[in-house]
Amino acid sequence: MISRAYRLLAWMSCIGMFAVLMAGALVTNTGSGRGCGDDWPLCNGEFIPAFTLETAIEYSHRAVTGVVGIIVVATFVLTLQLYRRYAYREPLWYAGATLAFTIIQALMGAAAVMWPQSPPIMALHFGISLLAVASTVLLVLWISRISKGKLAGEDRSMPRSIYSLVLGACIYCYVVVYLGAYVRHTDSGGGCLGWPTCNGEVIPSDLSGATGAVFTHRVAAMLLFFVFVWLFVHIRKHAGAADRMTKSAMWILILVICQIFSGAWLTATIGDENWFIFTNMIHNFIITILFSILVDLGFQAWKRQEGRTS
């Protein structure tokens, strides 16, 4: 039912969109956002600009985004041709969402070049990229499951409370990610030196400026860990240890622990520019995988609600 060509195209979209997100993170972490000046889609007024490190990083990000954009369009068109007349609507949602988020992030990136944006808007740019990656992951997972005959709708029903809990966790996780992106775009990382304390204090006496931003993100991340513990326990109680929803929740819990420690590593390397860039990339890498699994868990929970009709 799923052709090799379609499967390959979906995987290319997924890997490519992940590369776009990581390339964008590299632009932010190296301060290369102005590497092409105020020009878009040209770079410093040229199709192939003169080489500098910042220009190379920014121009590479644009080139990767352009190529991946073409792949995303091709995936959407092929999905439309294959599934618009069939009962399967999911691939249309996933491919359509990927295309929409890709267009939005491209327009936001162009706007950021031509009209410098505020840190809150730039932080949202990362969030849109995260949603685009998650959409491609959903399509790849759907292809894998339908090929194996393991669609979530065929599994036993789950209490609606699980869907509500996962949905709340998705929204809250997105907020925590946004706070982290805001910290990065405001260069507030040095606001809390040391870990797990902040400037030698459990609760900083001065919560203004960068310290307040970083401390808020840390507290929000700690609460997110407990949300995921609750999520795992609740799903395991109703689904059992062998259910794939339980396995997804377990991976989410493992990854949030990794993310917390990568945040500690990030703080420890703040004085070394090269290591700080590397640890930032690791931090972005982990949260992207975590969020994608979490969104997939949300769709599984939605489709398996008790009393839901197809």
Steps between C-alpha positions, in 0.01 A plus 500: 500500500787739577742532208873513555516839326240652734672356807833641383350842437343508847832406660680766298248759623551389860879496492510819295268690733708385795809632320323834445424531871854413604647737238276777632614423854862521382430842346359620833773344714781646290336841459501462121153637439639810329748300292314597182426855603148628435456314169260216430495272308839632381792510742676837527353581159650192334375157402832349611647732764860558601612256768507581871411254776180682596396534136570132433288390797205725415519425126520124564190523716314675218620246242396204715161662566444553128581140407291358784215731406489342155498152656217599735291632210564180303398289800178697543409477131564125491304451824210690349507286188518174692261553791241767428253237377571246774376462856844586636503869588802503730771526233317802355500668841866427565630596156275807492613613845866456400448715192314769695761519776782502243345797322445685828856447621642603161300823508603566860864439407477742209332761722771459763766577238333801342339641813682391818252340740475510878620200707142382576428473126833331429431248776169419330693430178668203672162382624356499148799298379438254782140451385618448141739225608233335714262494202754318284567251779126431525486420128800266520352319801162469329664342197690257721190399695266457205766292325503270803123514554541667840284811488407646840128488423521120499635487856284481810331819615650720770335737751444852370699630796816373331438711193431806716820439695714453187348807336577707809854361507550593132386857558707539815808346334465749216494785752816369667672473161393855419649624827828327415504654153428839655798459735723423201376787283546750784850363580383446857684172552743659746218616724528185713855379554531161665263204509265400660526823698483839329792729582556303818138535618206261490271793424692805373447818701488700178266357237522787257643488148698197384492329840123504509474363145738209561358417844145496363609260226672274754197484729271435204730219379502341847120504510495350151696202632231433761228538236669230293537273805127537562431438132706180495343361818147581384545345155673189636218450748235490228693366200742254657876477466500347151276761332672732253350804671678393819824455308463848348439648846808318630716647223363845575597457866851383407546789259384766746759372747763522225377850422534612862858375518581653162376829648743453789778429249397811310544708814837342574636591156373857488853637532630306197348629176568189291373255760204727574393486135534121502300452820231736369467281192471187716232676706304582185547149361355328806196725536414460132487121531313520831236739370444294184438184705271695732289631212475148357389377843232768495364373167504142628305604810252699291426209268463253787258699717209300643180572312672670207356423159721495191 
